[in-house]
Amino acid sequence: MDSTTKKSNGNARIVASKPERLVSVGRALPVAGKPGAARDPSKAAANNVQSTGLKLDPALPPKKKAVAAPHSLAVKQPPKKNISRKQVPADRDYRSSTTPQVSGPVDNDLKQVAVSSEAATSANDDVELPPPPLSRELRSIDIRHLIDTLKPIVEHPVRPYTPLILDRSRRVGTFFQYSSDFDGIFIPAKKFLLQTLVQKTMTMQEALETLRGTLVTAMKYGRTLVIDMADSATDFLHKFTSDTEFPSAIVLAECGRKIAREEHWSRVVREEDKEKGVFVVREGFKVIITSVFELEDYEDFLKSAIPMDEMIPIHIQAPAGDTDASDI
């Protein structure tokens, strides 16, 4: 390639005398109207010179693209400064960004209400509220609805009560004998009354030991202890009670849930009642009382025999067409 030498400020440099130098550093440009065809690079360069008035210096190397600095050379940002609690202005409230700031003497009261509301909302989200307390009003039902009526009473998680079932037809005895939900084991209260106080064929201590054995069996196997009063008012509050055999006030409370606590059952359970030295009150243990007294009479007869404040009365309606289902 021919070249000429020019001097500029005492320095010599070589300037291309022919435009072929542009071919090595330029690229073929398409010709307008002819797709895929290439323009003459020398003509393209000449056009650029004419249009812009600038001269290309083929001796200068092409510009290089800027390359980002390596990560190791990048400027590191200073770490954020942690603001301690002590540095937060005392007059600002950060509990809620939506809490309005009210100045004046009521400001503290509003803040206290906001905190209480937030705490109550948070607690309600995590804790399930207990069911409402049971009503102790008399329930009068058909015997077909007995299970649905009993379950909310005996299974209440906070405060269960002992059902007192009034049934002149005596059908509940058969119900508890064969029910899979309430597998009954019976205490014939009238029988104990007659044998100890009238016939004198059983001592009071023997009666209490029999009551204790029946109670332990019901707890041990998870059965329903059914105390059948029949038409009697057997005195469980004063006579048929003992702290170490049959503590009636505890047994008849809360549908038996009270006696199921170890602090209470440990007084009546003997070593021979345990299995390998361990006694467990199994699930399903309950206490229910039955009677055949009339609605008008049951409170007068039973208030001195059992703790009525622990009872919820349930009246079983007589079968259709039967005014008096039982001769007592």
C-alpha positions as CSV (number, residue, x, y, z in Angstrom):
1,M,0.0,0.0,0.0
2,D,1.4,3.4,-1.0
3,S,1.7,6.0,1.7
4,T,3.0,9.5,2.2
5,T,4.7,11.1,5.2
6,K,3.4,14.3,6.8
7,K,4.8,16.3,9.6
8,S,2.6,17.7,12.3
9,N,4.2,19.6,15.2
10,G,7.5,17.9,14.6
11,N,6.1,14.4,14.6
12,A,6.0,12.2,11.6
13,R,3.0,10.0,11.0
14,I,1.9,8.0,8.1
15,V,-1.3,8.8,6.3
16,A,-2.9,6.4,3.8
17,S,-2.9,7.7,0.3
18,K,-5.5,5.2,-0.8
19,P,-8.8,4.4,0.8
20,E,-8.0,0.6,0.8
21,R,-6.9,1.0,4.4
22,L,-10.6,1.5,5.3
23,V,-11.4,-2.0,4.1
24,S,-9.4,-3.6,6.9
25,V,-11.0,-1.6,9.7
26,G,-14.4,-1.0,8.1
27,R,-17.2,-3.4,7.2
28,A,-19.1,-3.9,4.0
29,L,-22.2,-1.8,4.0
30,P,-25.3,-2.8,2.1
31,V,-26.2,-0.9,-1.0
32,A,-29.6,0.8,-0.9
33,G,-32.1,-1.0,-3.1
34,K,-30.0,-4.1,-3.4
35,P,-30.4,-6.4,-0.4
36,G,-27.3,-8.3,0.5
37,A,-25.1,-6.2,-1.8
38,A,-22.1,-4.3,-0.3
39,R,-21.0,-0.7,-0.9
40,D,-17.5,0.2,-1.6
41,P,-16.0,1.1,1.8
42,S,-13.9,3.9,0.2
43,K,-17.0,5.6,-1.2
44,A,-18.7,5.2,2.2
45,A,-15.8,6.8,3.9
46,A,-15.7,9.6,1.4
47,N,-19.4,10.3,1.9
48,N,-18.9,10.5,5.6
49,V,-16.1,13.0,5.2
50,Q,-18.1,15.2,2.8
51,S,-21.3,15.1,5.0
52,T,-19.6,15.8,8.3
53,G,-16.4,17.6,7.3
54,L,-14.3,15.3,9.4
55,K,-11.3,13.4,8.2
56,L,-10.7,9.8,9.1
57,D,-7.3,9.0,10.5
58,P,-6.7,5.3,9.5
59,A,-3.6,5.2,11.7
60,L,-5.7,5.5,14.8
61,P,-6.9,2.1,16.2
62,P,-10.7,1.5,16.5
63,K,-12.3,2.5,19.7
64,K,-12.7,-0.2,22.3
65,K,-15.9,-0.8,24.1
66,A,-15.9,0.2,27.8
67,V,-15.5,-2.8,30.1
68,A,-17.0,-2.8,33.6
69,A,-14.5,-2.9,36.4
70,P,-14.0,-6.3,38.1
71,H,-16.1,-7.0,41.1
72,S,-13.1,-6.8,43.3
73,L,-12.3,-3.3,42.1
74,A,-15.9,-2.0,42.5
75,V,-16.4,0.7,45.0
76,K,-17.9,-0.8,48.1
77,Q,-20.9,1.0,49.7
78,P,-20.4,1.8,53.4
79,P,-22.6,-0.4,55.6
80,K,-25.8,1.0,56.8
81,K,-25.7,2.3,60.3
82,N,-28.0,0.5,62.8
83,I,-30.1,2.8,64.8
84,S,-30.5,1.6,68.3
85,R,-33.7,2.0,70.3
86,K,-32.1,4.7,72.4
87,Q,-31.4,6.9,69.4
88,V,-35.1,6.9,68.3
89,P,-36.8,10.2,69.3
90,A,-38.9,9.6,72.3
91,D,-41.8,11.7,71.0
92,R,-42.4,9.4,68.0
93,D,-44.8,6.4,68.0
94,Y,-43.6,3.5,65.9
95,R,-46.3,1.0,66.8
96,S,-48.4,1.7,63.7
97,S,-47.7,3.8,60.6
98,T,-51.4,4.5,60.4
99,T,-51.9,5.6,64.0
100,P,-52.7,9.3,64.0
101,Q,-50.5,11.4,66.2
102,V,-52.7,13.5,68.4
103,S,-51.3,16.1,70.6
104,G,-52.9,17.1,73.8
105,P,-53.9,15.5,77.1
106,V,-55.8,12.6,75.4
107,D,-52.7,11.4,73.5
108,N,-51.8,8.7,76.0
109,D,-55.3,7.4,76.3
110,L,-55.5,7.0,72.5
111,K,-52.2,5.2,72.5
112,Q,-53.4,2.8,75.2
113,V,-56.6,2.0,73.3
114,A,-54.6,1.3,70.1
115,V,-52.2,-1.0,71.9
116,S,-55.0,-2.9,73.6
117,S,-56.9,-3.2,70.3
118,E,-53.8,-4.6,68.5
119,A,-53.0,-7.0,71.3
120,A,-56.6,-8.3,71.4
121,T,-56.6,-8.7,67.6
122,S,-53.3,-10.6,67.7
123,A,-54.6,-12.9,70.5
124,N,-57.8,-13.7,68.8
125,D,-55.9,-14.7,65.7
126,D,-54.0,-17.4,67.6
127,V,-56.3,-18.5,70.4
128,E,-59.6,-20.3,69.8
129,L,-62.3,-18.9,72.1
130,P,-64.0,-21.4,74.4
131,P,-67.7,-22.2,73.9
132,P,-70.2,-20.3,76.0
133,P,-71.2,-21.8,79.4
134,L,-74.0,-24.3,79.5
135,S,-77.5,-23.4,80.5
136,R,-78.8,-25.3,83.5
137,E,-82.5,-25.0,82.3
138,L,-84.6,-28.2,82.2
139,R,-84.5,-30.0,78.9
140,S,-87.5,-32.0,77.8
141,I,-86.8,-34.3,74.9
142,D,-87.8,-37.5,73.1
143,I,-85.5,-40.4,74.1
144,R,-84.4,-40.6,70.4
145,H,-82.6,-37.3,71.0
146,L,-80.8,-38.3,74.2
147,I,-77.3,-38.7,72.7
148,D,-77.4,-35.4,71.0
149,T,-78.6,-33.8,74.2
150,L,-76.1,-35.5,76.5
151,K,-72.9,-34.9,74.5
152,P,-72.7,-31.1,74.8
153,I,-73.3,-31.4,78.5
154,V,-70.7,-34.1,79.3
155,E,-68.1,-33.1,76.8
156,H,-68.0,-29.3,77.5
157,P,-64.3,-28.4,77.5
158,V,-64.6,-25.8,80.3
159,R,-67.4,-26.6,82.7
160,P,-69.4,-29.8,82.2
161,Y,-72.3,-30.7,84.5
162,T,-73.7,-34.0,85.6
163,P,-76.9,-35.0,83.8
164,L,-79.9,-35.9,86.0
165,I,-82.2,-37.9,83.7
166,L,-85.9,-38.0,84.8
167,D,-87.6,-41.0,83.1
168,R,-90.7,-42.6,84.4
169,S,-90.7,-45.1,81.6
170,R,-87.3,-46.5,82.8
171,R,-86.1,-46.8,79.2
172,V,-82.8,-45.0,79.9
173,G,-81.6,-48.1,81.8
174,T,-81.8,-50.1,78.6
175,F,-80.3,-47.3,76.6
176,F,-77.1,-47.1,78.8
177,Q,-76.8,-50.8,78.9
178,Y,-76.5,-51.2,75.1
179,S,-75.3,-47.8,73.9
180,S,-71.8,-47.9,72.4
181,D,-71.3,-44.2,73.2
182,F,-72.3,-44.5,76.9
183,D,-71.3,-48.0,78.0
184,G,-73.0,-48.0,81.4
185,I,-72.0,-49.7,84.6
186,F,-74.8,-49.3,87.2
187,I,-75.0,-48.5,90.9
188,P,-78.5,-49.4,92.2
189,A,-78.8,-46.7,94.8
190,K,-82.2,-47.8,96.1
191,K,-80.8,-51.3,96.8
192,F,-78.0,-50.0,98.9
193,L,-80.5,-47.9,100.9
194,L,-82.8,-50.9,101.6
195,Q,-80.0,-53.3,102.5
196,T,-78.1,-51.0,104.9
197,L,-80.9,-49.0,106.5
198,V,-84.0,-51.1,106.3
199,Q,-83.1,-54.8,105.9
200,K,-79.8,-54.4,107.7
201,T,-78.2,-57.1,105.5
202,M,-75.2,-55.0,104.6
203,T,-73.1,-52.7,106.7
204,M,-72.3,-49.2,105.6
205,Q,-68.6,-50.0,105.3
206,E,-69.5,-52.9,102.9
207,A,-71.7,-50.6,100.9
208,L,-69.0,-48.0,100.6
209,E,-66.5,-50.6,99.5
210,T,-68.9,-51.9,96.8
211,L,-69.4,-48.3,95.6
212,R,-65.6,-47.8,95.5
213,G,-65.1,-50.9,93.5
214,T,-67.7,-49.9,90.9
215,L,-66.3,-46.4,90.6
216,V,-62.7,-47.7,90.1
217,T,-64.0,-50.2,87.4
218,A,-65.7,-47.4,85.5
219,M,-62.6,-45.2,85.6
220,K,-60.3,-48.0,84.7
221,Y,-62.2,-49.1,81.6
222,G,-63.6,-45.8,80.5
223,R,-67.3,-46.6,81.1
224,T,-70.3,-44.5,82.2
225,L,-71.1,-44.7,85.9
226,V,-74.9,-44.7,86.0
227,I,-76.3,-44.1,89.5
228,D,-79.9,-45.3,89.4
229,M,-81.9,-43.5,92.1
230,A,-85.2,-45.1,90.9
231,D,-87.9,-43.7,93.2
232,S,-85.6,-43.2,96.2
233,A,-83.6,-40.3,97.7
234,T,-80.5,-42.2,98.7
235,D,-78.4,-39.8,100.7
236,F,-75.1,-39.5,99.0
237,L,-74.3,-36.1,100.6
238,H,-74.2,-37.3,104.2
239,K,-74.5,-41.1,104.5
240,F,-73.1,-42.9,101.4
241,T,-69.9,-40.9,101.2
242,S,-66.3,-41.4,102.4
243,D,-63.1,-39.6,101.5
244,T,-61.2,-42.9,100.9
245,E,-64.0,-45.0,99.4
246,F,-66.6,-42.9,97.7
247,P,-66.3,-39.1,98.0
248,S,-69.8,-38.3,96.7
249,A,-69.4,-34.5,96.4
250,I,-66.4,-35.0,94.1
251,V,-67.7,-38.1,92.2
252,L,-71.0,-36.4,91.3
253,A,-69.4,-33.1,90.3
254,E,-68.6,-32.1,86.7
255,C,-69.9,-35.4,85.3
256,G,-67.0,-37.2,87.0
257,R,-64.3,-35.0,85.6
258,K,-63.3,-33.9,89.1
259,I,-62.7,-37.4,90.4
260,A,-60.7,-38.2,87.3
261,R,-57.9,-36.0,88.5
262,E,-55.1,-37.8,90.2
263,E,-55.2,-35.7,93.3
264,H,-58.7,-37.2,93.9
265,W,-58.7,-40.7,92.4
266,S,-55.5,-41.5,94.2
267,R,-57.5,-41.5,97.5
268,V,-59.8,-44.3,96.4
269,V,-57.6,-46.4,94.1
270,R,-55.8,-49.3,95.8
271,E,-52.5,-50.9,94.8
272,E,-54.3,-54.0,93.5
273,D,-56.4,-51.8,91.2
274,K,-53.3,-50.7,89.3
275,E,-51.8,-52.3,86.2
276,K,-48.0,-52.8,86.7
277,G,-48.1,-50.1,89.4
278,V,-49.9,-47.6,87.1
279,F,-53.5,-46.4,87.2
280,V,-55.0,-44.5,84.3
281,V,-58.5,-43.0,84.0
282,R,-59.4,-44.0,80.4
283,E,-61.3,-41.8,78.0
284,G,-65.1,-42.3,78.1
285,F,-65.5,-42.2,81.9
286,K,-68.5,-40.2,82.9
287,V,-71.1,-40.0,85.8
288,I,-74.8,-39.8,85.1
289,I,-77.8,-40.0,87.6
290,T,-81.2,-41.3,86.7
291,S,-84.5,-41.0,88.5
292,V,-88.2,-41.8,88.0
293,F,-89.5,-38.9,90.0
294,E,-92.1,-36.6,88.5
295,L,-91.1,-33.1,87.3
296,E,-93.1,-31.6,90.1
297,D,-91.4,-33.6,92.8
298,Y,-87.8,-34.4,91.9
299,E,-86.2,-31.2,93.4
300,D,-88.0,-31.6,96.7
301,F,-86.9,-35.2,97.1
302,L,-83.3,-35.0,95.7
303,K,-82.1,-31.7,97.0
304,S,-80.9,-33.2,100.3
305,A,-79.5,-36.4,98.6
306,I,-77.3,-35.2,95.7
307,P,-75.6,-31.8,94.9
308,M,-78.3,-30.2,92.7
309,D,-76.1,-27.3,91.8
310,E,-74.0,-29.7,89.8
311,M,-76.9,-31.1,87.8
312,I,-78.6,-30.4,84.5
313,P,-82.1,-32.0,84.5
314,I,-83.2,-33.8,81.4
315,H,-86.8,-35.0,81.2
316,I,-87.6,-37.9,78.9
317,Q,-91.0,-37.4,77.4
318,A,-93.5,-40.3,77.8
319,P,-94.3,-42.4,74.7
320,A,-97.2,-41.2,72.6
321,G,-100.5,-42.2,74.1
322,D,-99.0,-43.2,77.5
323,T,-99.8,-40.9,80.3
324,D,-98.0,-42.9,83.0
325,A,-95.5,-45.3,81.6
326,S,-94.6,-47.0,84.8
327,D,-96.4,-48.2,87.9
328,I,-94.0,-47.3,90.7
